[in-house]
Amino acid sequence: MYHREARRCEGAKSYLAGCIMAGAALEALLVAMLHLYGDELEGSAVAMSKGRPKPLLGWTLFEMLKVARNAKWLPTGLELGANWNTRLARIGDYAEVLRQIRNLIHPSRYLLDHSPSRITKRYLTSSIEIFEAASSHLEAKVHESLRKDMEKEKQDSSS
């Protein structure tokens, strides 16, 4: 739904709104990944809150990206806060850029990080491309785990 809305914003030349929708689409994907693979995160400091597993809807996009980075769901080539290097950057680094663009919904963030510039079509095009690349990467993780489960079932049934 959010991806579709981002595309609609592109057609309407609502570039900031589209970037926010692309960021929301990424966030929705990461919520689904946490739901599917939360057991892989047990013991992770980010996944815990007061000694208990953090409620799924209590996560921030920053926390989800940190977990995706640590779990190698969205691999990175740069350290958080490091200078940008296109040769080293990987999908997780670009996802962090999308999070920062998405955060421009907050007036203070926009003023501090982006003013007086405007969000242009180029920003939206890049945001959608980042979302689509991250989506493909996460989809590959799901396919890999399905393939492993099917192979395990096949081995179990033949035993």
C-alpha positions in Angstrom: 0.0 0.0 0.0 2.7 2.5 1.0 4.8 1.6 -2.2 1.7 2.3 -4.3 1.1 5.6 -2.5 4.7 6.6 -3.1 4.2 6.0 -6.8 1.0 8.0 -6.8 2.8 10.9 -5.1 5.4 10.7 -7.9 2.7 11.3 -10.5 1.2 14.1 -8.4 4.6 15.8 -8.0 4.3 15.4 -4.2 7.9 14.5 -3.7 8.3 14.8 0.0 5.0 12.9 0.6 6.3 10.2 -1.7 9.6 9.9 0.1 7.7 9.5 3.4 5.6 6.8 1.8 8.7 5.0 0.6 10.1 5.1 4.1 6.8 3.8 5.5 6.9 1.0 3.0 10.4 0.0 4.2 9.2 0.2 7.8 6.3 -2.1 7.0 8.6 -4.6 5.4 10.9 -4.6 8.4 7.9 -5.1 10.8 7.0 -8.2 8.7 10.6 -9.4 8.9 10.7 -9.0 12.7 7.5 -11.0 12.9 8.8 -13.8 10.7 12.4 -13.9 12.1 12.1 -12.5 15.6 13.4 -15.8 17.0 16.8 -15.1 15.3 17.1 -11.9 17.4 16.6 -13.5 20.9 19.2 -12.0 23.3 19.8 -9.0 21.1 19.9 -5.8 23.2 17.8 -4.0 20.7 15.2 -6.8 20.7 14.7 -6.6 24.4 12.8 -4.1 26.6 13.0 -4.4 30.4 14.2 -8.0 30.1 11.4 -9.1 27.8 11.0 -9.2 24.1 10.1 -5.8 22.7 6.5 -5.6 21.4 6.5 -5.7 17.6 4.7 -2.3 17.2 7.1 -0.7 19.7 10.1 -0.6 17.4 11.4 2.5 15.7 12.6 2.4 12.1 16.1 3.2 13.4 16.0 0.1 15.7 14.6 -2.1 12.9 17.4 -1.0 10.6 20.0 -1.6 13.3 18.7 -5.2 13.7 18.5 -5.7 10.0 22.1 -4.5 9.8 23.3 -6.8 12.6 21.3 -9.8 11.3 22.7 -9.3 7.8 19.2 -8.9 6.4 20.3 -5.6 4.9 24.1 -5.8 4.7 26.1 -2.6 5.1 29.6 -1.5 4.2 29.8 1.6 6.3 29.7 2.3 10.0 26.8 4.4 11.3 27.8 8.0 11.1 30.8 7.4 8.8 31.4 9.5 5.8 29.6 8.4 2.7 31.6 6.2 0.3 29.6 5.0 -2.7 32.1 2.2 -3.4 31.6 0.7 0.1 27.9 1.5 0.6 25.5 -1.5 0.5 21.7 -1.8 0.7 21.6 -1.3 4.5 23.5 2.0 4.1 21.0 3.2 1.5 18.1 2.1 3.7 19.5 4.4 6.4 19.5 7.2 3.9 15.9 6.5 3.2 15.2 6.6 6.9 16.8 10.0 7.1 14.8 11.3 4.2 11.6 9.9 5.7 12.4 11.8 8.9 12.1 15.0 7.0 8.4 14.8 7.8 9.3 16.4 11.1 9.6 20.2 10.6 12.6 20.5 13.0 14.4 17.7 11.1 13.7 19.4 7.8 14.8 22.8 9.1 18.0 21.3 10.6 19.0 18.8 7.9 17.6 20.1 4.6 16.5 23.7 4.7 16.4 25.8 2.5 16.6 23.0 -0.1 13.5 21.2 -1.5 12.8 17.6 -1.9 12.8 17.0 -5.7 11.8 14.2 -8.0 15.3 12.9 -7.8 14.9 12.3 -4.1 11.7 10.4 -4.6 13.1 8.3 -7.5 16.0 7.4 -5.3 13.8 6.6 -2.3 11.6 4.3 -4.3 14.7 2.6 -5.8 16.1 2.1 -2.3 12.8 0.6 -1.1 12.6 -1.7 -4.1 16.2 -2.9 -3.7 15.7 -3.5 0.0 12.4 -5.3 -0.7 14.2 -7.6 -3.2 17.0 -8.3 -0.6 14.5 -9.1 2.1 12.5 -11.3 -0.3 15.6 -13.3 -1.0 16.0 -13.9 2.7 12.4 -15.3 2.9 13.0 -17.5 -0.2 16.2 -18.8 1.3 14.5 -19.8 4.6 11.5 -21.4 2.7 13.9 -23.4 0.6 15.7 -24.6 3.7 12.4 -25.5 5.4 11.3 -27.5 2.4 14.6 -29.4 2.2 14.3 -30.2 5.9 10.8 -31.4 5.4 11.8 -33.6 2.5 14.7 -35.1 4.5 12.4 -35.7 7.5 9.7 -37.4 5.4 12.3 -39.7 3.6 13.8 -40.8 7.0 
